[in-house]
Amino acid sequence: MFRIVIIIFSVIVVFSSCVKKPSKSPIPTLEFNDFQAWKVRTNIDTAVLILNYEDGDGDIFLDIATQGPNVIGTFYYLNSATGKFTAIKDNITNDTARITQTIIQPKDASYKNKSIRGEIYLPMSPFRSGDSVKTFKYTFFVTDVAGNKSNTITTPELKVTF
């Protein structure tokens, strides 16, 4: 009997140690999850980039859209001449072109002052600079309401055949 209790206790300890504890850090963290791309009938590139997030104080979402953008990214294409990834330049500012999106807090829920984690779905259309670009990657970071900047994630090398 004592042996069974020890075995059950050991199993509980092992499984409970595998559970990731929620973050208490007010600085959000990001992690790449997935990228899905397709071309719709009108010949327009469409994609969804999925990022995992965690925020110890729950202020990763903005209260109103005018506070944004809070998701900032950069697109890099594989330059066939150099064999290196190159960012697209904005012709107006002559600076690196940015991808910006604003994610606002759901109206029916408040996550402020609570440790939260989940997925951010970023719809993109178009998602690349032209059909000739087949290999590319992105970098992304978020800023929360308090101005904390997350880690910057880099997606793996992404490829499309269309």
C-alpha positions as CSV (number, residue, x, y, z in Angstrom):
1,M,0.0,0.0,0.0
2,F,2.8,2.4,1.0
3,R,4.5,1.6,-2.3
4,I,1.4,2.6,-4.3
5,V,1.1,5.9,-2.5
6,I,4.8,6.7,-3.2
7,I,4.3,5.8,-6.9
8,I,1.2,8.0,-7.2
9,F,2.9,10.9,-5.4
10,S,5.9,10.6,-7.7
11,V,3.7,10.7,-10.8
12,I,1.9,13.8,-9.5
13,V,5.2,15.5,-8.8
14,V,6.5,14.7,-12.2
15,F,3.4,16.0,-14.0
16,S,3.0,19.1,-11.9
17,S,6.6,20.1,-12.5
18,C,6.0,20.0,-16.3
19,V,3.2,22.6,-16.1
20,K,4.5,26.0,-17.1
21,K,3.8,28.6,-14.5
22,P,2.3,31.9,-15.7
23,S,4.7,34.7,-16.1
24,K,4.7,37.6,-13.6
25,S,6.9,39.7,-15.7
26,P,5.3,42.9,-17.1
27,I,7.4,42.6,-20.2
28,P,5.5,40.6,-22.9
29,T,7.2,37.7,-24.7
30,L,6.5,36.4,-28.2
31,E,7.2,33.1,-29.9
32,F,6.6,32.0,-33.5
33,N,3.8,29.5,-33.8
34,D,2.8,29.1,-37.5
35,F,2.5,30.7,-40.9
36,Q,-0.2,29.7,-43.4
37,A,-0.3,31.2,-46.9
38,W,-2.6,30.8,-49.9
39,K,-3.7,32.7,-53.1
40,V,-7.3,33.5,-53.5
41,R,-9.2,33.4,-56.8
42,T,-8.6,37.1,-57.4
43,N,-4.8,36.3,-57.5
44,I,-4.1,38.0,-54.2
45,D,-1.6,36.7,-51.7
46,T,-3.2,36.0,-48.3
47,A,-1.6,34.7,-45.2
48,V,-2.0,34.4,-41.4
49,L,1.0,34.5,-39.1
50,I,0.3,33.1,-35.7
51,L,2.4,34.2,-32.7
52,N,2.2,32.9,-29.1
53,Y,2.3,35.6,-26.4
54,E,2.6,35.8,-22.7
55,D,2.2,38.9,-20.5
56,G,2.5,39.0,-16.7
57,D,0.3,42.0,-16.2
58,G,-2.2,41.6,-19.1
59,D,-1.7,45.0,-20.7
60,I,-0.5,43.6,-24.1
61,F,-3.8,44.7,-25.7
62,L,-4.6,48.3,-26.2
63,D,-7.8,50.0,-25.0
64,I,-8.5,51.8,-28.2
65,A,-7.2,51.6,-31.7
66,T,-5.8,55.1,-31.6
67,Q,-3.2,54.0,-29.1
68,G,-1.6,51.7,-31.7
69,P,0.0,50.1,-33.5
70,N,1.3,47.7,-30.9
71,V,2.5,44.9,-33.2
72,I,5.5,45.9,-35.4
73,G,7.2,43.7,-37.9
74,T,9.7,43.7,-40.8
75,F,9.6,41.7,-44.0
76,Y,12.8,40.2,-45.4
77,Y,13.2,38.5,-48.7
78,L,16.0,36.2,-49.8
79,N,18.1,38.3,-52.2
80,S,19.2,35.8,-54.9
81,A,22.2,38.0,-55.9
82,T,23.7,38.1,-52.3
83,G,22.2,35.0,-50.8
84,K,21.2,37.1,-47.8
85,F,17.8,38.2,-46.4
86,T,17.2,41.9,-47.2
87,A,14.5,44.2,-45.8
88,I,12.2,46.2,-48.1
89,K,12.8,49.9,-48.1
90,D,10.0,52.5,-47.9
91,N,10.3,54.7,-51.0
92,I,8.9,57.8,-49.1
93,T,11.1,57.6,-46.0
94,N,14.0,55.7,-47.4
95,D,13.9,53.6,-44.2
96,T,13.0,50.0,-43.6
97,A,9.3,49.4,-44.4
98,R,7.4,48.2,-41.3
99,I,4.3,46.0,-40.9
100,T,2.1,47.5,-38.2
101,Q,-1.1,46.2,-36.7
102,T,-3.1,47.2,-33.7
103,I,-4.6,44.6,-31.3
104,I,-7.2,46.0,-28.9
105,Q,-8.6,44.4,-25.8
106,P,-11.9,42.6,-26.2
107,K,-14.8,44.7,-25.0
108,D,-16.3,41.9,-22.9
109,A,-13.2,41.0,-21.0
110,S,-10.5,42.7,-19.1
111,Y,-7.1,41.1,-18.8
112,K,-5.3,44.0,-17.1
113,N,-3.4,43.0,-14.0
114,K,-3.7,39.3,-14.8
115,S,-1.1,37.0,-16.2
116,I,-2.2,36.0,-19.7
117,R,-1.0,33.9,-22.6
118,G,-2.5,33.0,-25.9
119,E,-2.2,33.3,-29.7
120,I,-2.2,36.4,-31.9
121,Y,-3.4,35.9,-35.4
122,L,-2.0,38.4,-37.9
123,P,-3.9,38.4,-41.2
124,M,-1.7,39.7,-44.1
125,S,-2.8,40.5,-47.6
126,P,-0.5,40.8,-49.5
127,F,2.2,39.1,-47.3
128,R,5.2,39.5,-49.7
129,S,6.5,42.2,-52.0
130,G,5.7,40.4,-55.2
131,D,5.1,36.9,-56.8
132,S,8.8,36.5,-57.6
133,V,9.6,36.4,-53.9
134,K,9.4,32.7,-52.9
135,T,11.6,32.7,-49.7
136,F,11.2,35.2,-47.0
137,K,11.0,35.7,-43.2
138,Y,9.7,38.2,-40.7
139,T,10.7,39.8,-37.4
140,F,8.1,41.0,-35.0
141,F,7.8,42.6,-31.5
142,V,5.0,44.1,-29.5
143,T,4.7,47.0,-27.2
144,D,2.2,47.0,-24.4
145,V,0.2,49.9,-22.9
146,A,3.0,50.7,-20.4
147,G,5.5,50.9,-23.2
148,N,7.3,47.7,-22.5
149,K,8.8,46.1,-25.6
150,S,8.7,42.4,-26.0
151,N,11.5,40.2,-27.3
152,T,11.9,40.4,-31.1
153,I,11.1,37.1,-32.8
154,T,12.4,36.0,-36.2
155,T,10.3,33.5,-38.1
156,P,12.0,30.5,-39.7
157,E,12.7,30.8,-43.4
158,L,9.3,30.6,-45.0
159,K,8.7,29.4,-48.6
160,V,5.8,29.4,-51.0
161,T,5.5,27.8,-54.4
162,F,3.0,30.2,-56.0
